[in-house]
């Protein structure tokens, strides 16, 4: 949905349009969701499946952040890489949860993780992390709870 900029345009700037992002399911404008960076119920109709999926994704994102903050066993270097990977991907999932169609966004992430798994010469622990996230994304898309997060890089 696009709206023309109302009123006068500030000096030195050209006339443009504002793109208002709406939910793919209930067509509600995602103003509060984009403002807060988390899915907000006031942007959706009651029972909106996109919102329910987005909330599940955010819960899993919180689990990823919690797992990254826990002290893990293993070497310092692999532990650091594990935490960084979890936090980076928690951010990607948070963005996907705020999209107009979170199911499609999470499905795209699942495909990206699958491609990561197939990269030749990728370290085994990195492949295992990508597989874990790929499976979690697939379960989230189906509306199921993802498997628990593996405790660390070992």
C-alpha positions, -999 to +999 in steps of 0.1 A: +000+000+000+014+034-009+004+069+001+016+102-014+034+125+009+008+150+020+015+188+022+046+206+013+080+189+008+109+203+028+134+224+008+159+204-012+139+172-011+118+157-038+082+145-036+080+108-027+057+082-014+054+065+019+051+027+018+028+014+045+035-023+051+004-044+059+000-079+072-003-104+043-031-123+061-054-097+079-042-066+059-037-047+091-010-019+089+021-030+107+029+004+123+035-007+159+053-038+148+078-018+127+081+009+154+088-016+182+108-042+162+085-070+176+052-083+164+024-064+181-012-076+185-027-042+179-015-044+143-035-076+136-070-089+137-078-114+164-067-149+154-044-138+126-022-167+116+007-144+106+008-129+141+007-163+157+036-175+136+055-142+143+051-147+181+064-183+178+094-170+159+101-143+185+099-170+213+125-190+194+146-159+189+145-154+227+157-190+232+186-184+208+196-153+227+193-172+260+214-201+247+240-176+235+242-160+270+247-193+288+283-205+295+291-233+272+317-261+273+343-264+246+372-243+235+371-205+238+373-199+200+344-223+191+324-210+220+328-174+208+319-184+172+288-204+185+275-173+205+281-149+176+263-172+152+233-176+175+231-138+181+234-130+144+207-155+134+184-144+163+186-109+147+177-124+113+147-142+128+135-111+146+135-092+113+116-121+097+090-120+124+082-084+117+077-089+080+043-087+064+044-124+057+065-140+085+059-175+071+075-167+038+103-148+055+111-177+078+109-201+048+134-180+030+157-182+060+153-220+060+164-221+024+195-199+032+205-223+061+200-252+038+224-236+013+249-229+041+248-266+049+258-275+013+288-252+011+319-273+005+347-271+030+324-256+057+335-266+093+315-294+108+303-273+138+291-245+114+272-270+093+256-284+124+245-250+136+230-242+101+212-276+101+197-269+136+184-235+124+171-249+091+151-276+110+138-250+135+127-227+107+109-255+089+090-264+120+081-228+127+067-225+091+045-256+098+033-240+131+051-265+153+075-259+181+112-262+171+135-287+188+154-275+218+187-257+211+218-278+213+238-267+244+270-256+227+295-260+200+310-293+211 
